[in-house]
Amino acid sequence: MNLDFSKCKTKEDVEKVIDDHKKELNLLKKIRGIDINES
């Protein structure tokens, strides 16, 4: 999964990208029913 920071202008933008990816990851975990260790 790529984090795309190219459009990020501010710290808030970066946090939003990370937040969106966290939601995606949580969704994948639910779908697959597997436990991924969070880094």
PDB file of N, CA, C and O in Angstrom:
ATOM      1  N   MET A   1       0.839  -1.188   0.000  1.00  0.00           N
ATOM      2  CA  MET A   1       0.000   0.000   0.000  1.00  0.00           C
ATOM      3  C   MET A   1       0.878   1.243   0.000  1.00  0.00           C
ATOM      4  O   MET A   1       1.748   1.394   0.858  1.00  0.00           O
ATOM      5  N   ASN A   2       0.652   2.129  -0.960  1.00  0.00           N
ATOM      6  CA  ASN A   2       1.464   3.333  -1.044  1.00  0.00           C
ATOM      7  C   ASN A   2       0.804   4.484  -0.316  1.00  0.00           C
ATOM      8  O   ASN A   2      -0.395   4.726  -0.455  1.00  0.00           O
ATOM      9  N   LEU A   3       1.609   5.191   0.465  1.00  0.00           N
ATOM     10  CA  LEU A   3       1.127   6.438   1.040  1.00  0.00           C
ATOM     11  C   LEU A   3       1.545   7.539   0.083  1.00  0.00           C
ATOM     12  O   LEU A   3       2.731   7.717  -0.194  1.00  0.00           O
ATOM     13  N   ASP A   4       0.565   8.276  -0.419  1.00  0.00           N
ATOM     14  CA  ASP A   4       0.862   9.307  -1.409  1.00  0.00           C
ATOM     15  C   ASP A   4       0.902  10.670  -0.741  1.00  0.00           C
ATOM     16  O   ASP A   4      -0.135  11.262  -0.444  1.00  0.00           O
ATOM     17  N   PHE A   5       2.111  11.157  -0.509  1.00  0.00           N
ATOM     18  CA  PHE A   5       2.272  12.451   0.153  1.00  0.00           C
ATOM     19  C   PHE A   5       2.524  13.575  -0.850  1.00  0.00           C
ATOM     20  O   PHE A   5       2.761  14.718  -0.459  1.00  0.00           O
ATOM     21  N   SER A   6       2.472  13.248  -2.143  1.00  0.00           N
ATOM     22  CA  SER A   6       2.836  14.240  -3.156  1.00  0.00           C
ATOM     23  C   SER A   6       1.886  15.440  -3.168  1.00  0.00           C
ATOM     24  O   SER A   6       2.280  16.545  -3.541  1.00  0.00           O
ATOM     25  N   LYS A   7       0.631  15.216  -2.757  1.00  0.00           N
ATOM     26  CA  LYS A   7      -0.339  16.311  -2.769  1.00  0.00           C
ATOM     27  C   LYS A   7      -0.405  17.038  -1.429  1.00  0.00           C
ATOM     28  O   LYS A   7      -1.163  17.996  -1.274  1.00  0.00           O
ATOM     29  N   CYS A   8       0.379  16.586  -0.475  1.00  0.00           N
ATOM     30  CA  CYS A   8       0.307  17.141   0.874  1.00  0.00           C
ATOM     31  C   CYS A   8       1.059  18.458   0.966  1.00  0.00           C
ATOM     32  O   CYS A   8       2.232  18.552   0.605  1.00  0.00           O
ATOM     33  N   LYS A   9       0.363  19.467   1.456  1.00  0.00           N
ATOM     34  CA  LYS A   9       0.982  20.781   1.621  1.00  0.00           C
ATOM     35  C   LYS A   9       1.277  21.047   3.100  1.00  0.00           C
ATOM     36  O   LYS A   9       2.237  21.743   3.431  1.00  0.00           O
ATOM     37  N   THR A  10       0.458  20.497   3.971  1.00  0.00           N
ATOM     38  CA  THR A  10       0.590  20.781   5.401  1.00  0.00           C
ATOM     39  C   THR A  10       0.647  19.494   6.198  1.00  0.00           C
ATOM     40  O   THR A  10       0.393  18.407   5.679  1.00  0.00           O
ATOM     41  N   LYS A  11       0.983  19.639   7.467  1.00  0.00           N
ATOM     42  CA  LYS A  11       1.013  18.506   8.385  1.00  0.00           C
ATOM     43  C   LYS A  11      -0.371  17.855   8.451  1.00  0.00           C
ATOM     44  O   LYS A  11      -0.486  16.634   8.551  1.00  0.00           O
ATOM     45  N   GLU A  12      -1.414  18.680   8.394  1.00  0.00           N
ATOM     46  CA  GLU A  12      -2.786  18.163   8.448  1.00  0.00           C
ATOM     47  C   GLU A  12      -3.077  17.262   7.251  1.00  0.00           C
ATOM     48  O   GLU A  12      -3.735  16.230   7.383  1.00  0.00           O
ATOM     49  N   ASP A  13      -2.577  17.666   6.082  1.00  0.00           N
ATOM     50  CA  ASP A  13      -2.771  16.845   4.882  1.00  0.00           C
ATOM     51  C   ASP A  13      -2.125  15.481   5.058  1.00  0.00           C
ATOM     52  O   ASP A  13      -2.706  14.450   4.718  1.00  0.00           O
ATOM     53  N   VAL A  14      -0.909  15.497   5.598  1.00  0.00           N
ATOM     54  CA  VAL A  14      -0.180  14.249   5.825  1.00  0.00           C
ATOM     55  C   VAL A  14      -0.956  13.353   6.785  1.00  0.00           C
ATOM     56  O   VAL A  14      -1.100  12.152   6.554  1.00  0.00           O
ATOM     57  N   GLU A  15      -1.454  13.958   7.870  1.00  0.00           N
ATOM     58  CA  GLU A  15      -2.209  13.182   8.859  1.00  0.00           C
ATOM     59  C   GLU A  15      -3.476  12.605   8.251  1.00  0.00           C
ATOM     60  O   GLU A  15      -3.877  11.491   8.586  1.00  0.00           O
ATOM     61  N   LYS A  16      -4.107  13.359   7.357  1.00  0.00           N
ATOM     62  CA  LYS A  16      -5.323  12.881   6.705  1.00  0.00           C
ATOM     63  C   LYS A  16      -5.026  11.650   5.850  1.00  0.00           C
ATOM     64  O   LYS A  16      -5.779  10.676   5.868  1.00  0.00           O
ATOM     65  N   VAL A  17      -3.915  11.702   5.097  1.00  0.00           N
ATOM     66  CA  VAL A  17      -3.524  10.563   4.260  1.00  0.00           C
ATOM     67  C   VAL A  17      -3.293   9.332   5.130  1.00  0.00           C
ATOM     68  O   VAL A  17      -3.768   8.241   4.815  1.00  0.00           O
ATOM     69  N   ILE A  18      -2.556   9.518   6.233  1.00  0.00           N
ATOM     70  CA  ILE A  18      -2.266   8.406   7.142  1.00  0.00           C
ATOM     71  C   ILE A  18      -3.564   7.868   7.735  1.00  0.00           C
ATOM     72  O   ILE A  18      -3.748   6.656   7.847  1.00  0.00           O
ATOM     73  N   ASP A  19      -4.453   8.769   8.110  1.00  0.00           N
ATOM     74  CA  ASP A  19      -5.730   8.381   8.702  1.00  0.00           C
ATOM     75  C   ASP A  19      -6.568   7.565   7.717  1.00  0.00           C
ATOM     76  O   ASP A  19      -7.158   6.550   8.087  1.00  0.00           O
ATOM     77  N   ASP A  20      -6.614   8.013   6.468  1.00  0.00           N
ATOM     78  CA  ASP A  20      -7.366   7.284   5.442  1.00  0.00           C
ATOM     79  C   ASP A  20      -6.816   5.878   5.265  1.00  0.00           C
ATOM     80  O   ASP A  20      -7.576   4.924   5.095  1.00  0.00           O
ATOM     81  N   HIS A  21      -5.493   5.752   5.305  1.00  0.00           N
ATOM     82  CA  HIS A  21      -4.879   4.441   5.130  1.00  0.00           C
ATOM     83  C   HIS A  21      -5.116   3.544   6.331  1.00  0.00           C
ATOM     84  O   HIS A  21      -5.248   2.329   6.181  1.00  0.00           O
ATOM     85  N   LYS A  22      -5.172   4.132   7.530  1.00  0.00           N
ATOM     86  CA  LYS A  22      -5.489   3.347   8.726  1.00  0.00           C
ATOM     87  C   LYS A  22      -6.888   2.762   8.605  1.00  0.00           C
ATOM     88  O   LYS A  22      -7.115   1.601   8.944  1.00  0.00           O
ATOM     89  N   LYS A  23      -7.825   3.573   8.118  1.00  0.00           N
ATOM     90  CA  LYS A  23      -9.195   3.095   7.922  1.00  0.00           C
ATOM     91  C   LYS A  23      -9.213   1.954   6.917  1.00  0.00           C
ATOM     92  O   LYS A  23      -9.903   0.953   7.113  1.00  0.00           O
ATOM     93  N   GLU A  24      -8.451   2.111   5.839  1.00  0.00           N
ATOM     94  CA  GLU A  24      -8.355   1.069   4.818  1.00  0.00           C
ATOM     95  C   GLU A  24      -7.810  -0.223   5.399  1.00  0.00           C
ATOM     96  O   GLU A  24      -8.331  -1.307   5.136  1.00  0.00           O
ATOM     97  N   LEU A  25      -6.750  -0.094   6.193  1.00  0.00           N
ATOM     98  CA  LEU A  25      -6.133  -1.262   6.818  1.00  0.00           C
ATOM     99  C   LEU A  25      -7.108  -1.964   7.739  1.00  0.00           C
ATOM    100  O   LEU A  25      -7.204  -3.191   7.726  1.00  0.00           O
ATOM    101  N   ASN A  26      -7.836  -1.191   8.544  1.00  0.00           N
ATOM    102  CA  ASN A  26      -8.803  -1.784   9.461  1.00  0.00           C
ATOM    103  C   ASN A  26      -9.888  -2.524   8.694  1.00  0.00           C
ATOM    104  O   ASN A  26     -10.344  -3.585   9.121  1.00  0.00           O
ATOM    105  N   LEU A  27     -10.297  -1.968   7.570  1.00  0.00           N
ATOM    106  CA  LEU A  27     -11.295  -2.603   6.722  1.00  0.00           C
ATOM    107  C   LEU A  27     -10.767  -3.930   6.185  1.00  0.00           C
ATOM    108  O   LEU A  27     -11.476  -4.937   6.195  1.00  0.00           O
ATOM    109  N   LEU A  28      -9.526  -3.927   5.718  1.00  0.00           N
ATOM    110  CA  LEU A  28      -8.908  -5.153   5.203  1.00  0.00           C
ATOM    111  C   LEU A  28      -8.826  -6.213   6.288  1.00  0.00           C
ATOM    112  O   LEU A  28      -9.089  -7.389   6.037  1.00  0.00           O
ATOM    113  N   LYS A  29      -8.462  -5.797   7.491  1.00  0.00           N
ATOM    114  CA  LYS A  29      -8.357  -6.737   8.612  1.00  0.00           C
ATOM    115  C   LYS A  29      -9.702  -7.392   8.878  1.00  0.00           C
ATOM    116  O   LYS A  29      -9.784  -8.600   9.098  1.00  0.00           O
ATOM    117  N   LYS A  30     -10.763  -6.576   8.854  1.00  0.00           N
ATOM    118  CA  LYS A  30     -12.104  -7.109   9.106  1.00  0.00           C
ATOM    119  C   LYS A  30     -12.501  -8.097   8.020  1.00  0.00           C
ATOM    120  O   LYS A  30     -13.037  -9.169   8.304  1.00  0.00           O
ATOM    121  N   ILE A  31     -12.233  -7.726   6.779  1.00  0.00           N
ATOM    122  CA  ILE A  31     -12.609  -8.572   5.643  1.00  0.00           C
ATOM    123  C   ILE A  31     -11.878  -9.911   5.707  1.00  0.00           C
ATOM    124  O   ILE A  31     -12.487 -10.966   5.533  1.00  0.00           O
ATOM    125  N   ARG A  32     -10.598  -9.863   5.951  1.00  0.00           N
ATOM    126  CA  ARG A  32      -9.795 -11.086   5.946  1.00  0.00           C
ATOM    127  C   ARG A  32      -9.881 -11.838   7.260  1.00  0.00           C
ATOM    128  O   ARG A  32      -9.579 -13.029   7.332  1.00  0.00           O
ATOM    129  N   GLY A  33     -10.298 -11.125   8.302  1.00  0.00           N
ATOM    130  CA  GLY A  33     -10.393 -11.761   9.614  1.00  0.00           C
ATOM    131  C   GLY A  33      -9.044 -12.170  10.161  1.00  0.00           C
ATOM    132  O   GLY A  33      -8.929 -13.160  10.884  1.00  0.00           O
ATOM    133  N   ILE A  34      -8.021 -11.403   9.812  1.00  0.00           N
ATOM    134  CA  ILE A  34      -6.695 -11.721  10.326  1.00  0.00           C
ATOM    135  C   ILE A  34      -6.190 -10.611  11.223  1.00  0.00           C
ATOM    136  O   ILE A  34      -6.644  -9.469  11.155  1.00  0.00           O
ATOM    137  N   ASP A  35      -5.246 -10.973  12.057  1.00  0.00           N
ATOM    138  CA  ASP A  35      -4.689 -10.009  12.988  1.00  0.00           C
ATOM    139  C   ASP A  35      -3.298  -9.608  12.516  1.00  0.00           C
ATOM    140  O   ASP A  35      -2.375 -10.422  12.501  1.00  0.00           O
ATOM    141  N   ILE A  36      -3.163  -8.347  12.134  1.00  0.00           N
ATOM    142  CA  ILE A  36      -1.863  -7.842  11.695  1.00  0.00           C
ATOM    143  C   ILE A  36      -1.276  -7.023  12.833  1.00  0.00           C
ATOM    144  O   ILE A  36      -1.946  -6.156  13.393  1.00  0.00           O
ATOM    145  N   ASN A  37      -0.032  -7.299  13.171  1.00  0.00           N
ATOM    146  CA  ASN A  37       0.614  -6.502  14.207  1.00  0.00           C
ATOM    147  C   ASN A  37       0.834  -5.094  13.692  1.00  0.00           C
ATOM    148  O   ASN A  37       1.410  -4.893  12.622  1.00  0.00           O
ATOM    149  N   GLU A  38       0.369  -4.119  14.463  1.00  0.00           N
ATOM    150  CA  GLU A  38       0.524  -2.736  14.048  1.00  0.00           C
ATOM    151  C   GLU A  38       1.915  -2.254  14.376  1.00  0.00           C
ATOM    152  O   GLU A  38       2.425  -2.482  15.473  1.00  0.00           O
ATOM    153  N   SER A  39       2.525  -1.582  13.414  1.00  0.00           N
ATOM    154  CA  SER A  39       3.869  -1.066  13.654  1.00  0.00           C
ATOM    155  C   SER A  39       3.789   0.378  14.102  1.00  0.00           C
ATOM    156  O   SER A  39       4.818   1.003  14.358  1.00  0.00           O
TER     157      SER A  39
END
